[in-house]
Amino acid sequence: MNEALLESAMGLHQAGQLAKAARLYREILNADPRHFRALYLLGFVHFQLGDFAQAEQMIGAAIAIDPEVPDAHYNRGCALQQLKRHADALLCFDRAVALQPRYEEALINRGVTLCALQRDAEALASLDRALAINPRDVEGWSSRGNALLALGRNGEALKSFEQALALAPDRAAIWNSLGAVLVAQKRHEEALSAFGRALRLDPDYEMAVVNRALALLALERREEALATYDAALAMRPDNAHFLNARADVYLLARRYREAAAGFAAALARDPDYPYARGNLAFCKCFCCDWHGLAHDKAQLAASMREGKRAVKPFQSLALSDNPESQLQAARSFAAELYRPAAQPLWQGERYGHERIRLAYLSADFNDHAVATQMAGVFEHHDRTRFEPIAISFRAASGSQRETRLAAAFERFIPAVRQSDAEVAQDLRRMEIDIAVDLMGYTGECRPGIFAFRPAPIQVNYLGFPGTMGAPYMDYIVADRIVIPEDEKPHYSEAVVYLPDTYMPTDSTRPIAASTPTRSEAQLPESGFVFASFNHSYKFSPELFAIWMRLLTAVEGSVLWLPAFPAAEENLRREVQARGVAAARLVFAPFTAAAENHLARLKLADLFLDTLPYNAHATAGDALWAGLPVLSCKGTTFAGRVAASLLHAAGLPELVTESLAAYEALALKLAREPQALASLKTKLAANRSTHPLFDTARFTRNLEAAYVQMWECYTRNASS
């Protein structure tokens, strides 16, 4: 009777009548609970219906009855794949292949699972075995391409996807993957064509929509990227993925209000959408929209404790004052987007160079603050001991700053059109001893290069004031103020200390000879001028409340801030809400000429620092221009930078330990002109005598740190 029922059930199953088939399988199992075929096939019905947990459980029970059926292990593995239980799935595929060594599908899914486990080299070997059995397997070629892409072998990946498309030219997913390889190779125009082909085959293919927009962004065609998302949202207005991605474009375009609205819309559809909550809070900070900010920060902290992808590393510097949370954010981000290569390019080889080959990697060899700070260091490097090389991620603009920087290096190598893997391979071929990332997680950063481990020593320095949380970054350069000894556990890198300050300055920076008048700078002719030339995302309601109390207490005073169109309306509203006239807030327009900005800083009386993210380059600008900076020491690297600069400038008395002390000292200096004048005189005298402004001394200290790293490496290599 059971066999007749089984035959009927299988007939219904093959005809796609799953509910009827399941009913007969259950009838068989009621009579014989250990009937292998009925139990296994009922589990397979659940798989087809999308109930993967039940499928895995029932097929597992069938395997307990008869463990020698390869298909059962294979299908259980497929169910486990869907449940994201990749390690368990791998065991099932391994068993299926052990029972049937030429099991093509099991070898392919084994490869896919190994990719999910970030074991890409093993995945490639499994996929090659499958393709040796059947060279016309489309899934095999496509999955092989994905494994090669993860390994950074982009040329081979491209050929694999092309082979898959030769066999199945109507597969949208493969065209999308082909486009991803072309993006990795910086061939964005060709990538656009591939993504367009994918979307013609499947107009609802979400990933192809996103990838097409990303390619457009890489080509700086932002309006077209926005139009891509607008068209997609017209058809699917509740799609959280599209809402979030469009908001990302607004964020890149610095359209912070629209970006905030987009991230809020994405969160309304999916409250745990990765990084959307951090993006929303960050955009609100740019706009100085502080409504609910304390609640936002608490939610972000809770999400991080729960292991959710809530906030990006750079944003965490402004949204958190907890170094442990910042480490957690960086580690999560690196593990997701910049995981270590399975096969590092540098395999422990010993180089015998007469000089240390020192490569600096950045997209900011232009008018960026990092280049401004480092220009003198590059020029002061001791060429008898170091061979400095620049790897630039941005196309040359021909500016004077770029020309100066290029001349400071022995080699200045453009890498804007190279993939991360190609840049890393070039670094390995050049036998770079020390590779320095000047960006971390900022701007057009490319940590993926360092993930390939092209150099024996890899350093996180200057551009990102925090840990990168990546196992392939060996050192972070700091000083004992920005990273005290007891804070070292919050950094994944080993800390190398510089003796004065970690931040360089260029002692040749010009200041315009002509200082503008107050009226030219739109400042009142008389009265105390408080200034804070920081980005608006660094402003906080707590600090702003202090600043408003200072304006109230110091008659005729004004607060001078840089112009931020997205924030100005909210800041004026905050001023008026505290009973202060909006006219006492003065916004300075952007000036492209740095020497003119330095000159106008002389019009201010006192620079007010921010928390939890201090003034960094802007504090250096103020001190170089002779403007005292008042700071409150924070609890993180980003919150202690101004303290480091002030100590190196010989002005430790301007570093306070609490916001109450910060407010009291600001008020004292505003009310006691002689005390402030004394500080300005001291700052002017210290400019030529103290370490902050001594570029040559700083360079020797930095070089000593590099030598310390190198000697530690050589000792370990020879032991």
C-alpha positions in Angstrom: 0.0 0.0 0.0 2.8 2.4 0.9 4.5 1.9 -2.4 1.4 2.6 -4.4 0.8 5.7 -2.3 4.4 6.7 -2.8 4.1 6.3 -6.6 1.0 8.5 -6.6 2.6 11.1 -4.3 5.7 11.3 -6.6 3.5 11.7 -9.6 1.7 14.6 -8.0 5.0 16.0 -6.9 6.4 15.9 -10.4 3.2 17.5 -11.7 3.8 20.4 -9.3 0.8 19.6 -7.1 2.8 20.1 -4.0 0.0 20.2 -1.4 -1.6 17.0 -2.6 1.8 15.3 -2.8 2.6 16.4 0.8 -0.7 15.0 2.0 0.1 11.6 0.6 3.7 11.6 2.0 2.3 12.4 5.4 -0.2 9.5 5.1 2.7 7.2 4.4 4.6 8.5 7.4 1.6 8.1 9.6 1.8 4.4 8.9 5.6 4.2 8.8 7.4 7.1 10.4 10.8 5.8 9.2 9.9 5.6 5.6 13.0 7.3 4.1 11.6 8.3 0.7 8.4 9.8 2.0 10.3 11.7 4.7 13.0 12.9 2.3 10.5 14.0 -0.4 8.2 15.7 2.1 11.2 17.7 3.2 11.9 18.5 -0.4 8.3 19.8 -0.8 8.9 22.1 2.1 12.1 23.3 0.4 10.1 24.1 -2.8 7.5 26.0 -0.8 10.2 28.1 0.8 10.0 26.6 4.3 13.7 26.0 4.6 13.8 25.3 8.3 11.2 22.6 8.1 12.9 21.2 4.9 16.3 21.0 6.7 14.8 19.3 9.7 12.9 16.7 7.7 15.7 15.9 5.3 18.0 15.6 8.2 15.7 13.1 9.8 15.7 11.1 6.6 19.5 11.1 6.5 19.5 9.7 10.0 17.5 6.7 8.6 19.8 6.3 5.5 23.0 8.3 5.5 24.2 7.0 2.1 22.0 9.0 -0.3 24.0 11.8 -1.9 20.9 13.8 -3.0 19.6 14.0 0.5 22.9 15.5 1.8 22.9 17.9 -1.2 19.3 19.1 -0.7 19.8 19.5 3.0 22.9 21.6 2.2 20.7 23.8 -0.1 18.2 24.4 2.7 21.0 25.3 5.1 22.4 27.7 2.5 19.0 29.5 2.4 19.1 29.7 6.2 22.6 31.3 6.0 24.0 28.4 8.0 26.9 28.2 5.6 29.3 26.1 7.8 26.6 23.4 8.2 25.8 23.6 4.5 29.4 23.0 3.7 29.4 19.7 5.7 26.4 18.5 3.8 28.0 19.3 0.4 31.3 17.7 1.5 29.3 14.5 2.4 27.5 14.5 -0.9 30.7 14.8 -2.8 32.3 12.1 -0.7 29.5 9.7 -1.6 29.5 10.8 -5.3 32.8 12.4 -6.3 31.5 13.6 -9.7 28.4 15.3 -8.2 28.6 18.4 -10.3 25.8 20.4 -8.6 27.2 19.6 -5.1 30.6 20.8 -6.1 29.1 24.1 -7.5 27.1 24.7 -4.3 30.1 23.8 -2.2 32.0 26.5 -4.1 29.2 29.0 -3.5 29.2 28.2 0.2 32.9 28.5 0.5 32.6 32.0 -1.1 30.0 32.9 1.5 32.5 31.7 4.2 35.2 33.9 2.6 37.2 30.9 1.6 37.5 32.0 -2.0 40.6 30.0 -3.0 39.0 26.7 -1.9 35.7 27.8 -3.6 37.6 28.2 -6.9 39.1 24.7 -6.6 35.7 23.2 -6.0 34.2 25.1 -9.0 37.1 24.1 -11.2 36.3 20.4 -10.3 32.7 20.9 -11.3 33.6 22.5 -14.6 36.0 19.7 -15.4 33.0 17.4 -15.2 30.8 19.7 -17.3 32.5 22.6 -19.1 29.1 23.9 -20.2 27.7 24.5 -16.7 26.5 28.1 -16.6 26.2 28.3 -12.8 29.7 26.9 -12.5 31.2 29.6 -14.7 29.2 32.3 -13.1 30.2 31.2 -9.6 33.8 30.8 -10.6 33.7 34.4 -11.7 32.4 35.5 -8.3 35.2 33.6 -6.6 37.8 35.2 -8.8 36.3 38.6 -8.3 36.6 38.1 -4.5 40.2 37.1 -4.9 41.0 40.2 -6.9 41.7 38.3 -10.0 39.5 40.5 -12.1 40.9 39.6 -15.6 40.2 35.9 -15.0 36.8 36.8 -13.4 35.8 38.7 -16.6 36.6 35.7 -18.8 34.6 33.4 -16.6 31.5 35.7 -16.8 32.0 36.0 -20.6 32.1 32.2 -20.8 28.9 32.0 -18.8 27.2 34.5 -21.1 28.3 32.7 -24.2 26.3 29.7 -22.8 23.4 31.8 -21.5 23.2 35.3 -22.9 19.8 36.0 -21.4 20.8 35.7 -17.8 20.5 39.1 -16.1 22.4 38.1 -13.0 25.5 37.3 -15.1 25.4 40.6 -17.0 25.2 42.3 -13.6 28.2 40.3 -12.4 30.1 41.2 -15.6 29.4 44.8 -14.9 30.7 44.5 -11.3 34.1 43.2 -12.7 34.2 46.1 -15.1 33.6 48.5 -12.2 36.5 46.8 -10.3 38.6 47.4 -13.4 37.5 51.1 -13.5 35.9 50.5 -16.9 32.7 52.3 -15.9 31.3 53.1 -19.3 31.5 49.4 -20.3 30.0 48.6 -16.9 27.0 50.8 -17.6 26.4 48.9 -20.8 26.4 45.6 -18.9 24.1 46.8 -16.2 21.8 48.2 -18.9 21.7 44.8 -20.6 20.8 43.2 -17.2 17.9 45.7 -16.7 16.6 45.1 -20.2 16.4 41.4 -19.4 14.9 42.0 -15.9 13.7 45.5 -15.3 13.0 44.7 -11.6 16.6 43.5 -10.9 17.4 45.6 -7.8 21.1 45.0 -7.7 21.5 46.0 -11.3 19.7 49.3 -10.7 22.0 50.1 -7.7 25.1 49.1 -9.6 24.2 51.2 -12.6 23.7 54.2 -10.4 27.1 53.5 -8.7 28.8 53.4 -12.1 27.2 56.7 -13.0 28.5 58.1 -9.7 32.0 56.9 -10.4 31.7 58.9 -13.7 30.5 61.9 -11.6 27.1 61.8 -13.4 25.1 62.3 -10.2 21.9 63.7 -11.8 21.7 60.6 -14.0 22.2 58.4 -10.9 19.4 60.1 -9.1 17.2 59.7 -12.2 17.9 56.0 -12.2 16.6 55.7 -8.7 13.7 58.0 -9.3 12.6 55.8 -12.2 13.0 52.7 -10.1 11.0 54.3 -7.2 8.2 55.3 -9.5 7.6 51.6 -10.1 8.4 50.5 -6.5 7.9 53.4 -4.2 8.2 51.4 -1.0 11.5 49.7 -1.9 13.9 50.4 1.0 16.9 49.5 -1.0 16.2 52.1 -3.6 15.2 54.7 -1.1 18.5 54.2 0.8 20.6 54.2 -2.3 19.1 57.4 -3.6 19.7 59.0 -0.2 23.4 57.9 -0.5 23.6 59.9 -3.7 22.1 63.0 -2.0 24.6 62.6 0.8 27.5 62.5 -1.8 26.1 65.6 -3.4 25.9 67.3 0.0 22.2 67.7 -0.2 21.8 66.8 3.4 18.1 67.6 3.9 17.1 65.4 1.0 19.5 62.7 2.1 18.0 62.7 5.7 14.5 62.4 4.3 15.6 59.5 2.1 17.2 57.6 5.0 14.2 58.2 7.2 11.9 56.8 4.4 14.2 53.7 4.1 14.0 53.1 7.8 10.3 53.4 7.8 10.2 50.4 5.5 13.1 48.5 7.2 14.0 49.7 10.7 17.3 47.7 10.5 18.4 48.8 7.1 22.3 48.7 7.2 23.8 52.0 8.1 20.7 54.0 7.4 20.2 55.0 11.0 23.8 56.3 11.3 23.4 58.0 7.9 20.2 59.7 9.1 21.7 61.0 12.3 24.9 62.2 10.5 22.8 64.1 7.9 20.8 65.7 10.7 24.1 66.8 12.4 25.2 68.4 9.1 21.9 70.3 9.1 22.3 71.1 12.9 18.9 69.5 13.2 19.3 68.3 16.8 15.7 67.2 17.5 15.8 63.8 19.0 19.6 63.6 18.6 20.1 62.1 22.1 17.6 59.4 21.3 19.2 58.8 17.9 22.6 58.3 19.6 21.2 56.0 22.2 19.5 53.9 19.4 22.8 53.7 17.5 24.7 52.6 20.6 22.1 49.9 21.3 22.1 48.7 17.7 25.9 48.4 17.8 25.8 46.4 21.0 23.4 44.0 19.3 25.8 43.5 16.4 23.8 45.4 13.8 25.4 47.4 11.0 24.2 50.8 12.3 26.9 53.4 11.8 29.9 53.8 9.5 33.3 54.3 11.1 33.7 58.0 10.1 30.3 58.8 11.3 30.9 57.1 14.6 33.7 59.7 15.4 31.0 62.4 15.5 28.1 60.4 16.9 29.9 58.5 19.7 32.3 59.4 22.5 33.0 55.8 23.3 36.2 54.4 21.8 35.0 50.8 22.2 31.9 51.6 20.1 34.2 53.2 17.5 36.3 50.1 17.4 33.2 47.9 17.0 31.9 50.1 14.1 35.3 49.9 12.3 35.7 46.2 12.7 32.2 45.5 11.5 32.7 47.7 8.5 36.0 46.2 7.6 34.8 42.7 7.9 31.8 43.4 5.6 33.4 45.5 2.9 37.2 45.1 3.2 37.9 41.6 4.3 41.5 40.3 4.1 42.5 38.5 0.9 42.7 34.8 1.2 46.2 34.8 -0.3 48.2 37.9 0.8 50.4 39.3 -1.9 53.3 39.6 0.5 54.3 36.2 1.7 57.1 37.1 4.2 59.8 37.9 1.6 62.8 39.8 2.9 63.8 42.8 0.8 67.4 44.1 0.8 66.9 47.7 -0.1 69.5 50.3 0.8 66.7 52.7 1.7 63.2 52.1 3.2 60.7 52.2 0.4 57.9 54.3 1.7 54.6 54.5 -0.2 51.9 57.0 0.7 48.4 56.2 -0.7 45.7 58.8 -1.0 43.1 60.6 -3.2 44.0 63.8 -1.4 47.2 64.9 -3.0 45.6 68.2 -3.9 44.2 71.1 -1.9 42.8 68.8 0.8 43.8 69.4 4.5 45.8 66.2 4.7 48.0 67.3 1.7 48.3 70.8 3.2 49.6 69.3 6.5 51.9 66.8 4.9 53.4 68.8 2.1 56.4 70.0 4.2 57.0 66.4 5.5 57.1 65.0 2.1 59.7 67.6 1.1 61.8 67.1 4.3 62.1 63.3 4.0 65.7 62.1 4.3 66.4 60.7 0.8 69.5 58.9 2.0 67.3 56.7 4.3 63.9 56.8 2.6 62.5 56.4 -0.9 59.2 58.2 -0.8 56.6 57.2 -3.4 53.0 58.6 -3.8 50.1 56.5 -5.1 47.3 58.9 -6.1 43.7 57.8 -6.5 42.5 61.0 -8.1 43.0 62.4 -11.6 45.4 65.3 -11.8 43.9 68.8 -11.9 47.2 70.6 -12.6 47.0 72.8 -9.5 50.0 74.4 -8.0 49.6 72.2 -4.9 49.6 69.0 -6.9 52.7 70.2 -8.8 54.5 70.9 -5.5 53.5 67.5 -4.1 54.5 65.6 -7.2 58.0 67.1 -7.0 58.4 66.0 -3.3 58.3 62.3 -4.2 60.8 60.2 -6.1 57.8 58.6 -7.9 54.3 60.0 -8.2 52.1 57.3 -9.6 48.5 57.9 -10.7 46.2 54.9 -9.9 42.8 56.3 -10.6 42.0 53.8 -13.3 43.5 50.8 -11.6 41.5 48.3 -9.4 42.4 47.7 -5.8 44.0 44.4 -6.8 46.1 46.0 -9.5 47.4 48.8 -7.2 48.2 46.2 -4.6 50.0 44.1 -7.2 52.0 47.1 -8.2 53.0 47.8 -4.6 54.2 44.2 -4.3 56.2 44.4 -7.5 57.8 47.6 -6.3 58.7 45.8 -3.1 57.3 48.6 -0.9 58.5 48.2 2.7 56.0 50.5 4.4 52.6 51.4 2.9 50.9 54.3 4.6 47.1 54.8 4.2 46.5 58.6 4.5 42.7 58.2 4.3 41.4 55.4 6.5 37.6 55.6 6.0 37.3 59.1 4.5 36.3 60.4 1.1 37.5 58.3 -1.9 39.4 55.9 0.4 40.5 52.4 -0.9 41.2 50.2 2.1 40.7 47.2 -0.2 44.3 47.8 -1.5 45.6 47.1 2.0 43.4 44.1 2.3 45.6 42.3 -0.3 48.5 42.8 2.1 51.0 44.1 -0.5 53.6 45.3 2.0 55.1 43.8 5.1 54.2 47.0 7.1 50.9 48.8 6.7 50.1 52.0 8.6 47.0 54.0 9.3 48.0 57.6 9.6 46.5 61.1 9.7 43.4 61.1 7.5 41.2 59.0 9.8 41.5 59.8 13.6 40.5 56.4 14.8 41.1 52.7 14.4 40.4 51.0 11.1 39.5 47.7 12.8 41.2 45.8 10.1 43.6 42.9 10.8 46.0 43.9 7.9 46.7 47.4 9.3 49.7 47.0 11.5 50.2 50.4 13.1 48.4 53.6 13.9 50.6 56.7 14.4 49.6 58.8 17.4 50.8 60.7 20.4 50.2 60.1 24.1 47.4 62.7 24.3 45.3 61.4 21.4 45.7 57.7 22.5 46.7 57.4 26.2 48.4 54.1 27.1 45.3 52.8 28.8 43.2 53.4 25.6 45.4 51.2 23.4 43.0 48.1 23.7 40.5 50.1 21.7 42.7 50.1 18.6 43.2 47.1 16.4 46.5 48.4 15.3 49.7 48.6 17.4 50.2 52.2 18.5 53.4 54.0 17.6 53.9 57.2 19.5 55.4 60.4 18.2 57.0 62.5 21.0 55.3 65.9 20.5 52.1 65.6 18.4 51.0 63.2 15.8 49.8 66.0 13.5 52.2 67.6 11.0 52.2 71.3 9.9 53.8 73.0 7.0 56.0 75.9 8.3 56.1 77.5 4.9 52.4 78.1 4.6 51.8 81.6 3.4 49.4 84.0 5.1 48.1 86.8 2.9 49.8 90.1 3.7 46.6 92.0 3.7 44.1 91.3 6.5 40.5 92.2 5.6 38.7 94.8 7.6 35.9 93.6 9.9 33.3 95.2 7.6 34.8 93.3 4.6 34.4 90.1 6.6 30.8 91.1 7.5 31.7 91.4 11.2 30.7 94.2 13.5 33.3 97.0 13.8 33.6 96.4 17.6 32.9 93.6 20.0 34.4 90.3 20.9 34.5 87.7 18.1 34.2 84.0 19.1 34.9 81.7 16.1 34.5 78.0 15.3 35.6 77.2 11.8 34.5 73.6 12.0 32.2 71.5 9.8 28.6 71.8 11.0 28.4 68.1 11.8 30.8 68.7 14.6 28.5 71.2 16.3 26.4 69.8 19.1 23.5 71.2 21.1 25.5 71.1 24.3 28.3 73.2 22.9 25.9 75.5 21.1 24.1 76.2 24.4 27.4 77.2 26.0 28.2 79.5 23.0 24.8 81.2 23.4 25.4 81.7 27.1 28.7 83.3 26.2 27.1 85.7 23.7 24.5 86.6 26.3 27.2 87.2 28.9 29.6 89.2 26.7 27.8 92.3 25.4 28.3 93.0 21.7 30.0 89.7 21.0 29.3 87.6 17.9 29.8 84.0 16.9 31.7 83.6 13.6 31.0 80.3 11.7 31.7 79.0 8.2 28.8 79.2 5.8 26.8 76.0 5.6 23.6 76.5 3.7 22.1 73.3 5.0 22.6 74.3 8.6 22.1 78.1 8.7 18.4 78.2 9.0 18.4 75.7 11.9 21.2 77.5 13.6 19.4 80.9 13.4 16.3 79.2 14.9 18.4 77.7 17.7 19.9 81.2 18.4 16.5 82.8 18.6 15.1 80.0 20.8 17.7 80.9 23.3 16.8 84.6 23.3 19.8 85.8 21.3 19.5 88.0 18.2 20.1 86.1 15.0 22.3 88.9 13.8 24.9 87.8 16.4 25.6 84.8 14.3 27.9 85.6 11.4 28.5 83.2 8.5 31.8 83.4 6.7 31.6 82.6 3.0 33.9 80.0 1.6 37.2 81.2 0.2 39.3 79.0 -2.1 42.6 80.8 -1.3 43.9 79.3 1.9 46.2 82.3 2.5 43.2 84.6 2.5 41.4 82.4 5.0 44.4 82.4 7.3 44.6 86.2 7.1 40.9 86.7 8.0 41.3 84.4 11.0 43.2 87.2 12.6 39.9 89.1 13.0 38.7 86.6 15.5 39.5 86.8 19.2 39.1 83.2 20.4 38.5 79.9 18.5 36.0 77.7 20.3 36.6 74.0 19.8 33.9 71.3 19.5 33.1 67.9 21.1 33.0 64.9 20.7 35.0 65.6 17.5 37.5 68.4 17.8 38.9 70.9 15.3 41.8 69.2 13.6 43.3 70.9 10.6 41.1 73.9 11.4 42.7 74.2 14.8 46.1 74.1 13.2 45.1 76.9 10.8 43.9 79.0 13.7 47.1 78.5 15.7 49.3 79.2 12.7 47.4 82.4 12.1 47.9 83.5 15.7 44.4 82.8 16.9 44.2 81.0 20.4 42.1 77.8 20.4 40.1 76.9 23.5 39.5 73.1 23.8 37.9 70.6 26.1 39.6 67.2 26.1 37.3 64.4 24.9 37.3 60.7 25.4 38.4 59.6 21.9 41.2 60.2 19.5 39.0 62.6 17.5 38.1 64.4 20.7 41.7 65.0 21.9 43.4 66.3 18.7 43.2 70.0 19.7 44.6 69.2 23.1 47.6 67.6 21.3 48.1 70.6 19.1 47.9 73.0 22.0 50.5 71.1 24.1 52.8 71.1 21.1 52.3 74.8 20.6 53.1 75.5 24.3 49.6 76.4 25.3 48.4 73.6 27.6 46.5 76.2 29.7 43.9 76.3 26.8 43.0 72.7 27.3 40.2 72.1 29.8 39.0 68.9 31.4 35.2 69.6 31.5 32.7 71.7 29.6 32.1 73.8 32.7 35.8 74.7 32.8 35.7 75.4 29.1 32.8 77.8 29.5 34.4 79.5 32.4 37.7 80.0 30.7 36.0 81.3 27.5 34.1 83.9 29.6 37.3 84.9 31.5 39.2 85.5 28.3 36.4 87.4 26.7 36.2 89.7 29.8 39.9 90.1 30.4 41.6 91.5 27.3 45.0 91.5 29.0 44.8 87.7 29.6 43.9 87.1 26.0 46.5 89.4 24.7 49.1 87.6 26.8 48.1 84.3 25.2 48.3 85.8 21.7 51.8 87.1 22.4 52.9 83.8 23.8 51.4 82.0 20.7 53.3 84.3 18.4 56.6 83.7 20.2 56.1 80.0 20.3 55.5 79.8 16.5 59.3 79.7 15.9 60.3 77.8 19.0 57.8 75.0 19.7 57.4 71.6 18.0 54.0 72.2 16.4 55.4 74.5 13.8 58.8 72.8 13.2 58.3 70.7 10.1 61.8 69.4 10.0 61.7 68.2 13.6 58.3 66.6 13.0 59.6 64.7 9.9 62.6 63.3 11.9 60.2 62.1 14.6 57.9 60.5 12.0 60.9 58.9 10.3 62.1 57.5 13.6 58.6 55.9 14.0 59.0 54.3 10.6 62.4 53.0 11.5 61.0 51.6 14.8 58.4 49.7 12.8 61.0 48.5 10.3 63.4 47.3 13.0 60.5 45.5 14.8 59.6 43.8 11.6 63.2 42.7 10.8 63.7 41.4 14.4 60.6 39.3 14.1 61.4 38.1 10.6 64.9 36.9 11.7 63.7 35.2 15.0 
